[in-house]
Amino acid sequence: MKTKILVVDDEADLELLIKQKFRRKIREGTYEFRFAHDGQQALDKLKEQPDIDIVLSDINMPVMDGLTLLTKLPEVNPTLKTVMVSAYSDMQNIRMAMNRGAFDFVCKPVDFADLEVTLEKTIAQVKQLRETIRAIQENNILKMYVDETVINFMARPGLENRLMASESIEATVVFIDICGFTALAEKLQADALVRLLNLYFDQMVKEIIAQGGYIDKFMGDAVMAVFRGTFHLDRAIDAALSVRTLLQTNSEPLPDGITYRPDVAIGISTGEVVSGNIGSVSLKRLDYTIIGDTVNLGQRLQSVAQPGQILITAATYEQVKESFQCQPVQEFTLKNKALPVMTYEVIS
């Protein structure tokens, strides 16, 4: 990759000398030099050309000297590295330059072999800094798509040697479907539909996170949330109650002629699940999720729940009947279940 270098010096002969000494690097496309004759001109060029990687600057220049330029560079481009090239090479000037942010100092008259070594070292530092910044940016973006639980899992030592490892855990799974939302697609423009769905999701996610849950995935207009740890079942039900209340009282205005009152159908299942990466290592496409009969049961309960209902099984009811008000609903024959499943609705 070509390195773009801004040389800041008021000596008229330096530009020609630089081009002569680095002609092979220029011809090969390794270096690209740009020139300014004082600090202010350098700042103007940096604002116009933000792709510059390195600054080589003299100290003694008209309009704005190199030491003053050093103090202003972070405002223009914080990733720039500056090498001072000056005949003012006494310890006071060297210390002042380094304290103001210079990466290195080269004395005049210039030893161009030494300058090239210094440039290569500086280029390596610029590359490392930019890779670090890019990694931070990518990590921040990743956090928007991947739950913190997954990120913490990926950070475990030696993960690359056991990507497909899994573990059995006790957890509660909550499936939440926004009722009747699909029908809105025929009435709303696509951008308005997505904006509204994201608004509902944002409200739901806040309640889930507040109870210590995490989002396993979004599925169209539905959400799968997982709760682990102490009192995971109680926290899951509290989150479901909050989500239901929040969406039922939502007053987001819709375009004229469109009436829609958001509601949710929720299924909750608790028990042992298998947690781990599912997918293909060879294709480098993995999904950190949970699977098992408990997960399937939660989805089936959600599929038979009516708008506003939070359904649990009789076994789950026995665990929470002293903490939550519930009422029996009916037995359902659920997919892949040999026997009918008795269900209860969580009221409050």
N, C-alpha and C positions, 0 to 999 in steps of 0.2 A: 504494500500500500504506500502511495506517495505521501511523504511528509512535507507539509507546507510550513516554511520558515520565513518569518518577517525579520529582516535586518534593519536595525534602527541606528543610523550613524550619519553624521554630517560630512564625513570625508568623501570627496567626490570620487576618488580612485577606488574606494572599497568595493563598490558594486561590481566594477570590472574585474577586480582581483578575485572576488568570491566566485564569479561565473567562470573564471579561468581555472581556479583550483578545484572546483567541484563539477567541472564540465562533464565528466563521465557519469557521475551520479545524476546530474540534470538530464543528460541524454538518455540514460536508462529509465528515467521516470521515478527514481528513488527520492530525490529532493526536488522541491519547487520553491525557489526563492522569490520573495517580494521585498520591496525596499521602501523605507521612509527616512526622512532626513532630520527629524526631531521627534520628541515625545508626543506632542499634540497631533502631528501627522500620523504617528503610529496608532494612537487611540482612534482616530477617524477611520483608518484602514481596518482596524480590528472590528469596529462596529459594522463596517460595510462587508467585511469578509470574515465571518465567524468560524470558518473552517481552518483557520491558521492554528498550527499545533505548537510551535515554538517561537520565542522571540529572542533574538541576539541583539543586545542593546549596549551602546556606549554610555558613559556617564556624562561627560562634558559635551552638551549640545545646546544650541540656541532654543528659544521659545519655551521648551520644557526639557529639563535634564533627565537622565536615565533613572536616578534615584527617585525623583518625583513620579516618573512613569510607573515605577514598580508599585507604588502605593495605589495607583488607579487601575491597574490591570485586573485585580480580582472582581471589580465591579463590571468589567466588560466581558471577561471570560474566566471563570474560576478554575478551569482545567488547564489553562496555559502554564507552561514552564518557561522560565526566563533565565538565560545565561548572559551574564554581564561580560562584555569584551571591552576592556579599557586599559589605558596606560596609567590610570590613577589606581595603582595596585598596592597602595600602602594598606596596612592592616586596618586602619580606621575606615577606609572606603569599602574594603572587603567585608568587614563586620557589619557596616551599615547596610550594604546591599543584601547580605544574607538575612539580616534581621527584618528587612522589608519584603522578603519573599523570594529572593533570587535562588535558583536551583544550583547554580555553579558560577564560577568566575574564571575567565580566561584573560591572561595578561597580553598587552600589546608590547612589542610587535608580535603578531599572531603566529604561533606555530600551528600550521594548518593540519598537520598530522594529529596533534593533540586536540585541536578543535573538532576534528572528525570523530575521534574517540568520545569526546564530551557530548557531541550531538547524538551518537548512537546510544550512549547511556541515558541521555535525556529523553530520546524517543521511546526507549523501553519504559521509562517512568510514566510518560504520557499515556502509553498504551495500557499499562497496568491500571492507572487511575481511571481511564475511560471504561475499561472492562469492569472495574468495581462499581462505577456509577451505573453502568448498564445492568449489572447484576441486581443492584438495589432497585432500579426501576422495574425490572422484570419480576422481582420478588413482590413489589408492591402491586403490580398487575396480577400476579399469581394469587395474591390474597383476595382479590375480587372474585376469583373463580373457584378457589379451593379453600375449604374450611381449615381453620387453624389446627384442628385435630389431625388432619391429613398432613399439613406442613410439619407438625411436631413429629409425626410418624416417620416422614421422609428424612428428618434430621437425625434419626437414631444412628449411632455408629455401626458401620458394617452393613448398612441396609442393602447396598448393591449386591451383597452375597446371599441375601435371603429375601429378594423382592417378592417371591411368591409364597412366603411364609404366612401363616394365618394363626389366629387364636380364637378360642371360644370364650365368650364373655356373656354376662348377664346385662341385658339392656331392654329398653322400651322403644318401640318404633311407632311413630305417629304419621299417618297418611292424611293429608288435608287436601280436599278438592274444592275449588271455587265453583259453586253450583251455577249452571246456566250461562257460564261465561263464553262457552264455545258459540252459542247462538248470537252473541254480540258481534261476531266476526262478519255477519251479514249486514250489520247496521252501521258499524264504525269503520272509519278509515284505518289502514294498517298501523300508521304511526300513533294514532289515538288509542288504538287497541293495546299496543305494546306499552304505551305510557301508563295506561290504566292498570294493566296487569302488573307492571313493575311497582306501581304504587301499592297495590294490594300485597304483593310479595314483600315489599319493604316493611310494611306494617306487621305482617305475620312473622317475619324473620326476627324483628326486634323482640317480640314476645317470646319466641323460642329461645333466643340467646339469653334473655333475661332470666330464664329458668335453667340455664346451664346446658341447653341442648345445642345440637349443631345440624346444619342442613346437609343431608347426604346427597340429595339431588333435586332439581326442578324437573318436572315432567309435564310439559304443556302448561295447563293451568292448575297443576297439583304440586304439592311439596311432600317430600319424604324427610322427616326429621328423626334424629336418634338421640336418646338420653342414656347416659351411662353414669355409674358411680352411685353414691349414697342417695337413697330415696328417688331413684330415677323414674319409677312409675308415678309417684305423687307429683313430681315436677313436670312430667309429661302431661298429666291431666290438667294441672294448673295452667300450663301453656296453651293447651287446647281450649280451655274455657275462656282464656283471655283473647285468643284469636277469634273465637266465635263472637264474643261480645264486641270486639273492635270492628269486625267487618259488618256485623248487623247494624251497627250505629254509624257506619261510614256515610258521609254526606257529600262525597265527591260529585260535583256537578257534571252532567252529561249534555251533549248537544240536544237542541230542541227536538222534541218528538220521540226521543229515546228514553224509555223508562227501564231501569234495572236496579234491583235492590240486592246487593251482594250478600251471599250466605255461604256457609261451608258445610260439607259433609265429611265427618272425621271418623277414622278407624284407629283404634289403639290396641296394640298387642305387646305383651311383655314376656320375657323368657330368655332362653339361651340362643345366641346367634353366633355365626362365624364371621369374624372381622378380618379383612386383609385385602390384598390387591387381587383384582380379577382382570384378566385380559391376556395380552400377548407380549412377552418380553422381547421376542425377536422383532416385532413390529414397533416396539417402544410405545405401546398404547395400553395404559393400565388405568383402572378405575378403583380407587380405594373405597370400599363399600362394605356392607354387611349382607349376608344371605342366610337362608334357613327357613324352617317352617314358621317361626315367629314372624318373620318379615312378610311371608306370603299371607299369613292369617290377617295381619294388619291391613294389607291392601284389599283383601276380600271383604273385611268388615267395612272399610270405607266405601266399597262399591255398592253395598246394600243399604248404607246409611241414607236417610232422607235429609233434605236441606235443614240445617240447624241441629242435626243429631250428632252426638259423640257416642259411638258404639264400642263396647268392650264385651269380652266373653264372660260366662258365669264364673270361670276360674279367676279371672282378673277382678271381677266384682267382689269375690270373697276376700281378696287382699285389701280392697279399698273401701268396703261398705261402711266402715266406722269413720272414715275421713271425708267421704263425698256422698252427696245425696244422689241415688240412682233409682231407676225403675226398670222393671222387666219389659222387654219389647216382644220378642218371639224367637222361635227357632228358625234358623235359615239353613238351607242346604247349600253349602259353599263349594266352589270349584275345588276339586282334588281332596275334598274331605269326605271320608266314608260315612260318617255319622252327622246328623244335623247338629248345629252349634247354637246353643242358647245364648241370646244376647241381652245386654242391659244398656240403657241409655244413661249417660252421666248428665244430671240436671244442674248441679252446682257443687 
